[in-house]
Amino acid sequence: MLLFGSTVTVAISRVRAALPVRRAGAPATRGGARYGPVAARPTKEPMKPDEPTWTPPPKDTAQPPAELRRILRLFRPYRGRLAVVGLLVGASSLVSVASPFLLREILDTALPQGRTGLLTLLALGMILTAVMNSVFGVLQTLISTTVGQRVMHDLRTAVYAQLQRMPLAFFTRTRTGEVQSRIANDIGGMQATVTSTATSLVSNLTAVIATVVAMLALDWRLTVVSLLLLPVFVWISRRVGRERKKITTQRQKQMAAMAATVTESLSVSGILLGRTMGRSDSLTKGFAEESERLVDLEVRASMAGRWRMSTIGIVMAAMPAVIYWAAGMALQSGGPAVSIGTLVAFVSLQQGLFRPAVSLLSTGVQMQTSLALFQRIFEYLDLTVEITEPENPVHLDEVRGEVRFENVDFSYDEKSGPTLSGVDVTVPAGAGLAVVGPTGSGKSTLSYLVPRLYDVTGGRVTLDGVDVRDLDFDTLARAIGVVSQETYLFHASVAENLRFAKPDATDEEIEAAARAAQIHDHIASLPDGYDTLVGERGYRFSGGEKQRLAIARTILRDPPVLILDEATSALDTRTEFAVQEAIDALSAGRTTITIAHRLSTVRDADQIVVLDGGRTAERGTHEELLQQDGRYAALVRRDSELTPVGG
């Protein structure tokens, strides 16, 4: 069986074909449009109990036919295989209805006339139909499951790729467990629908049609009696489907809430916080309450419409008795007699109709239930990607590193007012800029604008004279390195964490970067050296060691522009000194923008800018600003009054 390629590009293109996509370089990326009705600041806000942390942006609610068409478009790349499945289904249905006719000939002709040769041929024919049905069924399952899993792969990859392109505002307002639940629970929950429902729908529909035609050929009057209640059954199944769809939506939201609770409370940080605050029991109680709500929803989802569907099953099972009664009553009233062979063949067909008919009704219910899951997935796929490459991006082979902030304005949302206003700063290539100021003055926000973690709402930021919004993402990634206060390390080896910056780095390059960051000796002293697992979020290393690993990772990338966002503010004095030496080695010959709270780390900067309320309050060198005796001098005096704590 040939498998389609699983590259991200192919997967995204398949799914995006079913999605409305904003054109790259749309005006929203220039005009400062922000995610959703209210964009978030890049800081975590305290979560309130029972309050949703993210709500999809308002959009037109798709009607079920439109949703179904959109779902069907996901299968478009596999229409060749689905056509083969259709042929197998048709052949299987035709073979299935042949068996009752063979049975009628056995009862009405071969046995009464004692024709053993004909009896043998008819019996072999019935065996052959059973074998052919089994072969067709296996092939259908193989092809349909393969297609379904490829569609699942496309959906998972497309959602992940979409999330990778979302702005920081989305992640600061969305719980990690919610995101994980969409990818794992929602897409996983539709697996049965995607892998088997389409084939089941076609198979059962074909079987029902073929069986009804065969029943009409045997006796149209008995067929009418058999199908009298079918419209009632269809109406019942549709009502059950709508009910289950509503419950499924509630259940998936509850599963997302549980996933978020597990992710937050069972992480290393969550465990530390829970135990040191003495909240382990209350966290367990809260999880139990969440789980209890899920139990109720699971039971409701399982039992929704169960009695009504059972009624359909009871009526279907009783239909043979009704047919025998109808045939007998017709004979007693002087109507045409029905042969034993025809009657047995008809009941056999009717029993054959029972399974696909009930399955078809159940499939309809399952499809309506799955629509709730598809809606949640489409919510993510429909999110507007605001920071995009222009249609014709500029690629820079060589980057000198000159950075300019030209009359830059920025605000996270209209209600909170501007975070930055009229900032105008030039950082020559290879020079160092330090940005200082009180908390909330916009220091970190200014640094986020250079690598386009956010886009300006006014003015522009340029790299070597080119607006960063006009550059391709590859140029930005190669040109700009960021070392932040909160170092993120993967649960992998030291070498794998460093190679994240440069996958093809040699062992010698990794060791050279670690030496420059003054962390090599410590790594070499570990039993497993560079193969040492760093632990969840790097908890096997101290804060200073993690920071130096982050610096080594950035050195390995060798970016011409370096952004240091409070890289040493959380460290003690002794550790800060060691990390600062590594930062000095990293900064040599690079354009460096340092966001600092401790002014001891920026005294040697070529230029210092003091931000206050999002505006440039002062600028100059360390000595020049001290002579002005303004805000910077006051910050220096504040620092001098603080007693450093070593350790």
C-alpha positions as CSV (number, residue, x, y, z in Angstrom):
1,M,0.0,0.0,0.0
2,L,1.5,3.3,-1.0
3,L,1.5,5.9,1.7
4,F,1.4,9.6,1.1
5,G,4.3,11.8,2.3
6,S,4.0,13.1,5.7
7,T,5.9,16.4,5.4
8,V,4.5,19.4,7.2
9,T,4.2,21.3,3.9
10,V,2.1,18.7,2.3
11,A,-0.1,18.2,5.4
12,I,-0.8,21.9,5.7
13,S,-1.6,22.3,2.1
14,R,-4.1,19.5,2.2
15,V,-5.9,20.9,5.2
16,R,-5.6,24.6,4.2
17,A,-7.4,23.8,1.0
18,A,-10.4,23.4,3.2
19,L,-9.9,26.6,5.0
20,P,-10.3,30.3,4.4
21,V,-6.8,31.8,4.7
22,R,-5.8,35.5,5.0
23,R,-3.4,36.5,2.3
24,A,0.1,36.9,3.4
25,G,1.1,40.5,3.9
26,A,-2.4,41.6,4.5
27,P,-2.8,45.1,5.9
28,A,-3.6,43.8,9.4
29,T,0.0,42.9,9.9
30,R,0.9,46.6,9.2
31,G,-2.0,48.2,10.9
32,G,-1.4,46.6,14.3
33,A,-4.4,44.3,14.4
34,R,-4.3,42.1,17.4
35,Y,-5.4,38.6,18.1
36,G,-9.0,38.3,19.0
37,P,-11.2,41.0,20.5
38,V,-8.6,41.8,23.2
39,A,-4.9,40.9,22.8
40,A,-2.9,40.1,25.9
41,R,0.2,41.5,27.5
42,P,3.1,39.1,27.5
43,T,2.6,38.3,31.2
44,K,0.5,35.6,32.7
45,E,-2.6,37.0,34.4
46,P,-3.9,35.2,37.5
47,M,-6.6,32.7,36.5
48,K,-10.0,32.9,38.1
49,P,-12.0,29.8,39.0
50,D,-14.5,28.7,36.4
51,E,-13.5,31.5,34.1
52,P,-12.5,30.5,30.5
53,T,-9.0,31.6,29.7
54,W,-9.6,31.9,26.0
55,T,-12.6,32.4,23.8
56,P,-12.4,32.0,20.0
57,P,-12.9,35.3,18.1
58,P,-16.4,35.9,16.9
59,K,-17.1,34.4,13.6
60,D,-20.0,33.3,11.5
61,T,-21.2,29.9,12.7
62,A,-21.1,27.4,9.8
63,Q,-24.3,25.6,9.1
64,P,-24.1,21.8,9.2
65,P,-24.1,21.4,5.3
66,A,-21.2,23.8,5.1
67,E,-19.3,22.0,7.8
68,L,-19.9,18.6,6.1
69,R,-18.6,20.1,2.8
70,R,-15.6,21.3,4.6
71,I,-15.0,17.9,6.2
72,L,-15.4,16.2,2.8
73,R,-12.7,18.5,1.3
74,L,-10.3,17.0,3.8
75,F,-10.6,13.7,1.9
76,R,-10.2,15.2,-1.5
77,P,-6.4,14.3,-1.8
78,Y,-7.4,10.6,-1.3
79,R,-10.3,10.4,-3.7
80,G,-8.5,7.8,-5.8
81,R,-8.3,5.4,-2.9
82,L,-11.9,6.2,-1.8
83,A,-13.1,5.4,-5.3
84,V,-11.5,1.9,-4.9
85,V,-13.3,1.6,-1.6
86,G,-16.5,2.6,-3.3
87,L,-16.1,-0.2,-6.0
88,L,-15.4,-2.7,-3.2
89,V,-18.5,-1.6,-1.3
90,G,-20.6,-1.9,-4.4
91,A,-19.3,-5.4,-5.3
92,S,-19.8,-6.5,-1.7
93,S,-23.4,-5.3,-1.6
94,L,-24.2,-7.1,-4.9
95,V,-22.6,-10.3,-3.7
96,S,-24.5,-10.1,-0.4
97,V,-28.0,-9.9,-1.9
98,A,-27.2,-12.9,-4.2
99,S,-27.2,-15.3,-1.3
100,P,-31.0,-15.1,-0.5
101,F,-31.8,-15.7,-4.1
102,L,-29.6,-18.8,-4.1
103,L,-31.4,-19.9,-0.9
104,R,-34.8,-19.5,-2.6
105,E,-33.8,-21.7,-5.5
106,I,-32.6,-24.3,-3.0
107,L,-35.9,-24.3,-1.2
108,D,-38.3,-23.9,-4.2
109,T,-36.4,-26.0,-6.9
110,A,-33.4,-28.0,-5.9
111,L,-34.8,-29.7,-2.8
112,P,-38.4,-30.4,-4.0
113,Q,-37.2,-31.8,-7.3
114,G,-34.3,-33.7,-5.8
115,R,-31.7,-32.1,-8.2
116,T,-28.5,-32.8,-6.2
117,G,-26.2,-31.3,-8.9
118,L,-28.1,-28.0,-8.8
119,L,-28.2,-28.2,-5.0
120,T,-24.4,-28.6,-4.9
121,L,-23.8,-25.6,-7.2
122,L,-26.2,-23.4,-5.2
123,A,-24.5,-24.4,-1.9
124,L,-21.0,-23.7,-3.4
125,G,-22.4,-20.3,-4.6
126,M,-23.5,-19.4,-1.1
127,I,-20.0,-20.4,0.3
128,L,-18.3,-18.4,-2.4
129,T,-20.4,-15.3,-1.7
130,A,-19.3,-15.5,2.0
131,V,-15.6,-15.8,1.0
132,M,-15.9,-12.9,-1.4
133,N,-17.7,-10.7,1.2
134,S,-14.9,-11.4,3.7
135,V,-12.1,-10.5,1.2
136,F,-13.9,-7.3,0.2
137,G,-14.4,-6.4,3.9
138,V,-10.7,-6.8,4.7
139,L,-9.6,-4.7,1.7
140,Q,-12.2,-2.0,2.6
141,T,-10.9,-1.8,6.1
142,L,-7.3,-1.6,5.0
143,I,-7.8,1.2,2.5
144,S,-10.3,3.2,4.6
145,T,-8.2,3.0,7.7
146,T,-5.1,4.2,5.8
147,V,-7.0,7.1,4.3
148,G,-8.5,8.0,7.7
149,Q,-5.2,8.0,9.5
150,R,-3.7,10.2,6.7
151,V,-6.5,12.7,7.3
152,M,-5.9,12.5,11.0
153,H,-2.2,13.2,10.4
154,D,-3.0,16.1,8.1
155,L,-5.3,17.6,10.8
156,R,-2.8,17.2,13.6
157,T,0.0,18.6,11.6
158,A,-2.0,21.6,10.4
159,V,-3.2,22.5,13.9
160,Y,0.3,22.2,15.2
161,A,1.7,24.3,12.4
162,Q,-1.1,26.9,12.9
163,L,-0.3,27.2,16.5
164,Q,3.4,27.6,15.8
165,R,2.4,30.7,13.8
166,M,0.1,32.3,16.4
167,P,1.2,35.5,18.2
168,L,2.4,35.5,21.8
169,A,-0.9,37.1,22.8
170,F,-2.7,33.8,22.1
171,F,-0.4,31.7,24.3
172,T,-0.4,34.2,27.2
173,R,-4.2,33.9,27.4
174,T,-4.6,30.2,26.5
175,R,-3.9,27.4,29.0
176,T,-1.3,24.9,27.8
177,G,-3.6,22.0,28.6
178,E,-6.3,23.5,26.4
179,V,-4.0,23.5,23.4
180,Q,-2.9,20.0,24.1
181,S,-6.5,18.8,24.5
182,R,-7.4,20.1,21.1
183,I,-4.6,18.2,19.4
184,A,-4.9,15.0,21.5
185,N,-8.4,14.6,22.7
186,D,-10.4,16.4,20.0
187,I,-8.5,15.0,17.0
188,G,-8.2,11.6,18.8
189,G,-11.9,11.6,19.5
190,M,-12.8,11.9,15.9
191,Q,-10.6,8.9,14.9
192,A,-13.4,6.4,14.6
193,T,-15.4,8.9,12.5
194,V,-12.5,9.7,10.2
195,T,-11.2,6.2,9.8
196,S,-14.4,4.2,9.5
197,T,-17.5,6.3,9.3
198,A,-17.1,7.4,5.7
199,T,-16.7,3.8,4.5
200,S,-19.4,2.6,6.9
201,L,-21.8,5.3,5.5
202,V,-21.2,4.3,1.9
203,S,-21.2,0.6,2.6
204,N,-24.4,0.6,4.7
205,L,-26.2,2.9,2.3
206,T,-25.2,0.7,-0.7
207,A,-26.3,-2.4,1.2
208,V,-29.6,-0.9,2.1
209,I,-30.4,0.2,-1.4
210,A,-29.3,-3.1,-2.9
211,T,-31.3,-5.0,-0.3
212,V,-34.5,-3.0,-0.8
213,V,-34.2,-3.5,-4.6
214,A,-33.9,-7.2,-4.1
215,M,-36.8,-7.3,-1.6
216,L,-39.0,-5.4,-4.2
217,A,-38.0,-8.0,-6.8
218,L,-39.2,-10.8,-4.5
219,D,-42.5,-9.2,-3.2
220,W,-43.3,-5.5,-3.3
221,R,-46.2,-5.8,-0.8
222,L,-44.0,-7.3,1.9
223,T,-41.4,-4.7,1.2
224,V,-43.9,-1.9,1.8
225,V,-44.9,-3.5,5.1
226,S,-41.2,-3.7,6.1
227,L,-40.4,-0.1,5.3
228,L,-43.5,1.6,6.9
229,L,-41.7,2.7,10.0
230,L,-38.4,3.8,8.4
231,P,-39.3,7.5,8.3
232,V,-40.0,7.4,12.1
233,F,-36.6,5.7,12.7
234,V,-34.8,8.4,10.7
235,W,-36.5,11.2,12.7
236,I,-35.6,9.5,16.0
237,S,-31.9,9.1,15.0
238,R,-31.6,12.8,14.0
239,R,-33.0,13.9,17.3
240,V,-30.6,11.6,19.2
241,G,-27.7,12.9,17.0
242,R,-28.4,16.6,17.9
243,E,-28.6,15.7,21.6
244,R,-25.3,13.8,21.6
245,K,-23.6,16.6,19.6
246,K,-24.5,19.1,22.4
247,I,-23.2,16.8,25.1
248,T,-20.0,16.1,23.2
249,T,-19.2,19.7,23.0
250,Q,-19.6,20.0,26.8
251,R,-17.6,16.9,27.3
252,Q,-14.6,18.0,25.2
253,K,-14.5,21.3,27.1
254,Q,-14.4,19.5,30.3
255,M,-11.6,17.2,29.1
256,A,-9.7,20.3,28.0
257,A,-10.1,21.8,31.5
258,M,-8.9,18.5,33.1
259,A,-5.9,18.5,30.7
260,A,-5.0,22.0,31.7
261,T,-5.2,21.2,35.4
262,V,-2.9,18.2,34.9
263,T,-0.4,20.1,32.9
264,E,-0.2,23.0,35.3
265,S,-0.4,21.1,38.6
266,L,1.8,18.1,37.7
267,S,4.6,20.0,36.1
268,V,7.8,20.4,38.2
269,S,6.9,24.0,39.0
270,G,3.3,23.0,39.8
271,I,4.5,20.2,42.2
272,L,6.9,22.6,43.9
273,L,4.3,25.3,44.3
274,G,1.6,22.9,45.5
275,R,3.8,21.2,48.2
276,T,5.5,24.4,49.5
277,M,2.1,26.1,49.8
278,G,0.5,23.1,51.4
279,R,-2.1,22.9,48.6
280,S,-1.6,19.3,47.4
281,D,-4.8,18.1,49.1
282,S,-6.9,21.0,47.7
283,L,-5.4,20.4,44.2
284,T,-6.4,16.7,44.4
285,K,-9.9,17.7,45.6
286,G,-10.2,20.2,42.7
287,F,-9.1,17.5,40.2
288,A,-11.6,15.0,41.7
289,E,-14.4,17.6,41.2
290,E,-13.3,18.1,37.6
291,S,-13.2,14.3,37.0
292,E,-16.7,14.0,38.6
293,R,-18.1,16.4,36.2
294,L,-16.5,14.5,33.3
295,V,-18.1,11.2,34.7
296,D,-21.5,12.8,34.5
297,L,-21.0,14.0,31.0
298,E,-19.6,10.6,29.8
299,V,-22.6,8.8,31.2
300,R,-25.0,11.4,29.6
301,A,-23.2,11.0,26.3
302,S,-23.4,7.3,26.4
303,M,-27.1,7.2,27.4
304,A,-28.3,10.0,25.3
305,G,-31.1,8.5,23.1
306,R,-30.2,5.0,24.1
307,W,-33.8,4.0,24.9
308,R,-35.0,5.4,21.6
309,M,-32.3,3.6,19.6
310,S,-33.1,0.4,21.5
311,T,-36.7,0.8,20.5
312,I,-35.6,0.9,16.9
313,G,-33.6,-2.3,17.4
314,I,-36.6,-4.1,19.1
315,V,-38.9,-3.2,16.2
316,M,-36.4,-4.3,13.6
317,A,-35.9,-7.6,15.4
318,A,-39.7,-8.2,15.5
319,M,-40.2,-7.5,11.8
320,P,-39.7,-11.2,10.6
321,A,-42.7,-12.1,12.8
322,V,-44.7,-9.3,11.2
323,I,-43.8,-10.5,7.7
324,Y,-44.9,-14.1,8.5
325,W,-48.1,-12.7,9.9
326,A,-48.7,-10.4,6.9
327,A,-48.0,-13.3,4.5
328,G,-50.4,-15.6,6.4
329,M,-53.1,-12.9,6.5
330,A,-52.8,-12.3,2.8
331,L,-53.2,-16.0,2.1
332,Q,-56.3,-16.3,4.4
333,S,-57.9,-13.3,2.7
334,G,-57.6,-14.9,-0.7
335,G,-54.5,-13.1,-1.9
336,P,-51.7,-14.6,-4.0
337,A,-49.7,-17.2,-2.2
338,V,-46.1,-16.6,-1.4
339,S,-43.8,-19.6,-1.8
340,I,-41.8,-20.9,1.1
341,G,-38.6,-20.2,-0.7
342,T,-39.6,-16.6,-1.4
343,L,-40.8,-16.0,2.1
344,V,-37.5,-17.4,3.6
345,A,-35.4,-15.5,1.1
346,F,-37.4,-12.3,1.9
347,V,-36.9,-12.7,5.7
348,S,-33.2,-13.4,5.1
349,L,-33.0,-10.1,3.1
350,Q,-34.9,-8.3,5.7
351,Q,-32.5,-9.6,8.4
352,G,-29.7,-8.5,6.1
353,L,-31.4,-5.1,5.9
354,F,-31.6,-4.8,9.7
355,R,-27.8,-4.6,10.3
356,P,-26.9,-1.9,7.7
357,A,-30.1,0.1,8.4
358,V,-29.4,0.3,12.1
359,S,-25.8,1.0,11.4
360,L,-26.7,3.7,9.0
361,L,-28.9,5.4,11.6
362,S,-26.1,5.1,14.2
363,T,-23.6,6.5,11.7
364,G,-25.8,9.5,11.3
365,V,-25.8,10.0,15.1
366,Q,-22.0,9.5,15.2
367,M,-21.5,12.0,12.5
368,Q,-23.5,14.7,14.2
369,T,-21.5,14.0,17.4
370,S,-18.3,14.3,15.5
371,L,-19.3,17.7,14.1
372,A,-18.7,19.1,17.6
373,L,-15.1,17.8,17.5
374,F,-14.6,19.2,14.0
375,Q,-16.0,22.6,15.1
376,R,-13.4,22.8,17.9
377,I,-10.6,21.9,15.5
378,F,-11.8,24.3,12.9
379,E,-11.8,27.1,15.5
380,Y,-8.1,26.7,15.8
381,L,-7.5,26.4,12.1
382,D,-9.6,29.5,11.5
383,L,-7.5,31.7,13.8
384,T,-6.1,34.7,12.1
385,V,-2.3,34.5,11.7
386,E,-1.4,38.1,12.1
387,I,2.4,38.1,11.7
388,T,3.0,36.7,8.3
389,E,5.7,37.0,5.6
390,P,4.9,39.5,2.8
391,E,4.1,38.1,-0.6
392,N,7.6,39.1,-1.9
393,P,9.9,39.0,1.2
394,V,13.3,40.5,1.3
395,H,16.1,38.0,2.0
396,L,19.5,39.2,3.4
397,D,22.4,36.9,2.8
398,E,24.7,39.1,5.0
399,V,23.4,41.0,8.0
400,R,25.6,43.8,9.4
401,G,23.3,44.3,12.4
402,E,22.2,47.9,12.4
403,V,18.8,48.3,14.2
404,R,16.6,51.3,14.1
405,F,13.5,52.2,16.0
406,E,11.8,54.9,13.9
407,N,9.1,56.8,15.8
408,V,7.8,53.4,17.1
409,D,4.3,53.2,18.7
410,F,2.8,50.0,20.1
411,S,-0.2,49.0,22.2
412,Y,-1.5,45.6,23.2
413,D,-5.1,46.7,23.0
414,E,-7.0,49.9,22.7
415,K,-8.4,49.9,26.2
416,S,-5.0,49.9,27.9
417,G,-3.5,52.7,25.9
418,P,-0.1,52.8,24.3
419,T,2.7,50.7,25.7
420,L,5.3,52.5,23.6
421,S,5.0,56.0,22.0
422,G,7.3,57.8,19.7
423,V,10.4,55.7,20.5
424,D,13.3,56.7,18.1
425,V,16.6,55.0,18.6
426,T,19.4,53.9,16.3
427,V,21.8,51.1,17.2
428,P,24.8,51.0,14.9
429,A,26.1,47.6,13.7
430,G,28.3,46.1,16.4
431,A,27.2,48.6,19.1
432,G,25.6,48.0,22.4
433,L,22.3,49.6,23.5
434,A,21.0,49.3,27.0
435,V,17.3,49.9,27.8
436,V,16.5,50.7,31.4
437,G,13.5,52.0,33.3
438,P,10.9,51.2,35.9
439,T,8.8,48.1,35.7
440,G,6.1,48.4,33.1
441,S,7.9,51.1,31.1
442,G,7.9,49.0,27.9
443,K,11.5,47.7,27.9
444,S,10.8,44.1,27.1
445,T,8.1,45.1,24.6
446,L,10.6,47.1,22.7
447,S,12.9,44.1,22.3
448,Y,10.0,41.9,21.2
449,L,9.5,44.1,18.1
450,V,12.9,43.4,16.6
451,P,12.4,39.6,16.0
452,R,8.7,40.3,15.2
453,L,7.2,38.6,18.2
454,Y,4.8,41.5,17.9
455,D,4.4,44.1,15.1
456,V,4.5,47.8,15.7
457,T,1.2,49.8,15.6
458,G,3.0,52.9,14.4
459,G,6.4,53.7,12.9
460,R,8.7,50.9,12.0
461,V,11.7,48.8,13.1
462,T,14.4,48.2,10.6
463,L,17.4,45.8,10.3
464,D,20.1,47.2,8.0
465,G,17.6,49.7,6.6
466,V,14.9,47.1,5.8
467,D,11.6,47.1,7.7
468,V,11.6,43.8,9.6
469,R,8.0,43.3,8.4
470,D,9.4,43.1,4.8
471,L,12.1,40.5,5.7
472,D,11.5,36.7,5.4
473,F,11.3,34.7,8.5
474,D,14.6,32.9,7.7
475,T,16.5,36.1,7.7
476,L,15.0,37.2,11.0
477,A,15.7,33.8,12.6
478,R,19.4,33.8,11.5
479,A,20.0,37.5,12.3
480,I,18.5,37.8,15.8
481,G,19.3,35.8,18.9
482,V,17.3,36.2,22.2
483,V,18.5,35.3,25.7
484,S,15.7,35.9,28.2
485,Q,15.3,35.8,31.9
486,E,13.3,32.6,31.8
487,T,15.4,29.9,30.2
488,Y,13.5,27.1,28.5
489,L,15.3,23.7,28.2
490,F,13.7,20.6,26.7
491,H,13.6,17.3,28.6
492,A,16.5,16.0,26.6
493,S,20.3,15.8,26.8
494,V,22.5,18.8,27.0
495,A,23.8,18.2,23.5
496,E,20.3,17.9,22.1
497,N,19.3,21.2,23.8
498,L,22.3,23.0,22.3
499,R,21.7,21.4,18.9
500,F,18.2,22.9,18.8
501,A,19.9,26.1,17.7
502,K,22.0,24.3,15.0
503,P,20.9,20.8,14.2
504,D,24.0,20.0,12.1
505,A,26.4,21.3,14.7
506,T,29.5,19.1,15.3
507,D,30.6,17.9,18.8
508,E,33.5,20.3,18.5
509,E,31.2,23.3,17.7
510,I,29.0,22.4,20.7
511,E,32.0,22.2,23.0
512,A,33.4,25.5,21.7
513,A,30.1,27.2,22.4
514,A,29.9,25.7,25.9
515,R,33.5,26.9,26.6
516,A,32.6,30.4,25.5
517,A,29.6,30.4,27.8
518,Q,31.8,29.1,30.6
519,I,29.7,26.0,31.2
520,H,31.9,23.3,29.5
521,D,33.8,22.4,32.7
522,H,30.6,21.8,34.6
523,I,29.2,19.7,31.8
524,A,32.4,17.7,31.5
525,S,32.3,17.0,35.3
526,L,28.9,15.3,35.0
527,P,28.9,11.4,34.7
528,D,27.2,11.5,31.3
529,G,28.8,14.7,30.1
530,Y,26.9,16.2,27.2
531,D,24.6,13.2,27.2
532,T,23.2,14.2,30.6
533,L,19.4,14.7,30.7
534,V,18.6,18.2,31.8
535,G,15.2,17.2,33.3
536,E,11.9,18.8,32.9
537,R,12.5,22.5,32.0
538,G,16.1,22.0,33.0
539,Y,15.4,21.4,36.8
540,R,18.6,19.4,37.2
541,F,20.6,22.5,36.6
542,S,20.8,25.7,38.7
543,G,19.5,29.0,37.4
544,G,23.0,30.2,36.5
545,E,23.8,27.0,34.7
546,K,20.6,27.0,32.7
547,Q,21.3,30.6,31.7
548,R,24.8,29.7,30.5
549,L,23.4,26.8,28.6
550,A,21.0,29.3,26.9
551,I,23.9,31.5,26.1
552,A,25.9,28.6,24.7
553,R,22.9,27.7,22.5
554,T,22.8,31.3,21.2
555,I,26.5,31.3,20.6
556,L,26.1,28.2,18.5
557,R,23.7,30.1,16.2
558,D,26.1,33.0,15.9
559,P,23.5,35.8,15.3
560,P,24.8,39.3,14.4
561,V,22.1,40.9,16.6
562,L,21.7,39.8,20.2
563,I,18.8,40.7,22.6
564,L,19.4,40.1,26.3
565,D,16.1,40.5,28.1
566,E,16.8,40.6,31.9
567,A,19.2,37.8,31.4
568,T,20.8,38.1,34.9
569,S,18.1,39.8,37.0
570,A,17.0,36.6,38.8
571,L,20.6,35.5,39.7
572,D,22.6,36.1,42.8
573,T,25.7,38.3,42.6
574,R,28.2,35.5,42.3
575,T,26.3,33.6,39.6
576,E,25.5,36.9,37.9
577,F,29.3,37.6,37.6
578,A,29.9,34.2,36.0
579,V,27.0,34.6,33.6
580,Q,28.0,38.2,32.8
581,E,31.4,36.9,31.7
582,A,29.7,34.5,29.3
583,I,27.4,37.3,28.0
584,D,30.5,39.6,27.4
585,A,32.0,36.8,25.3
586,L,28.7,36.4,23.4
587,S,28.3,40.1,22.8
588,A,31.7,40.7,21.4
589,G,31.4,42.1,17.8
590,R,27.6,41.9,17.8
591,T,24.8,44.4,17.9
592,T,23.5,44.0,21.4
593,I,20.3,45.3,22.9
594,T,20.3,44.7,26.7
595,I,17.1,45.0,28.7
596,A,18.3,45.5,32.3
597,H,17.0,45.9,35.8
598,R,20.4,45.8,37.4
599,L,22.3,48.8,36.1
600,S,25.7,47.2,37.0
601,T,25.3,45.1,33.8
602,V,24.9,48.1,31.4
603,R,27.5,50.7,32.5
604,D,29.8,49.9,29.5
605,A,27.0,50.1,26.9
606,D,27.7,52.5,24.0
607,Q,24.2,54.0,24.5
608,I,21.7,53.9,27.3
609,V,18.1,54.7,26.8
610,V,15.8,55.3,29.8
611,L,12.1,54.5,29.1
612,D,9.4,55.9,31.3
613,G,5.7,55.4,30.5
614,G,6.6,54.0,27.0
615,R,8.5,57.1,26.0
616,T,12.2,57.9,25.8
617,A,13.0,59.9,28.9
618,E,16.8,60.1,28.6
619,R,19.6,58.8,26.5
620,G,23.4,58.9,26.6
621,T,26.3,57.0,28.0
622,H,26.6,56.0,31.7
623,E,28.7,59.1,32.5
624,E,26.6,61.5,30.5
625,L,23.4,60.3,32.2
626,L,24.9,60.6,35.7
627,Q,25.9,64.2,34.9
628,Q,22.3,65.0,33.9
629,D,21.2,63.8,37.4
630,G,17.8,62.7,36.1
631,R,15.9,59.4,36.1
632,Y,19.0,57.3,35.3
633,A,21.0,58.8,38.1
634,A,18.1,58.1,40.5
635,L,18.0,54.4,39.3
636,V,21.8,54.2,40.0
637,R,21.4,55.6,43.5
638,R,18.6,53.1,44.1
639,D,20.9,50.2,43.0
640,S,23.7,51.5,45.2
641,E,21.4,51.4,48.3
642,L,20.6,47.7,47.7
643,T,22.8,45.3,49.6
644,P,24.0,42.5,47.2
645,V,23.6,39.0,48.5
646,G,26.2,36.5,47.4
647,G,25.8,32.7,47.4
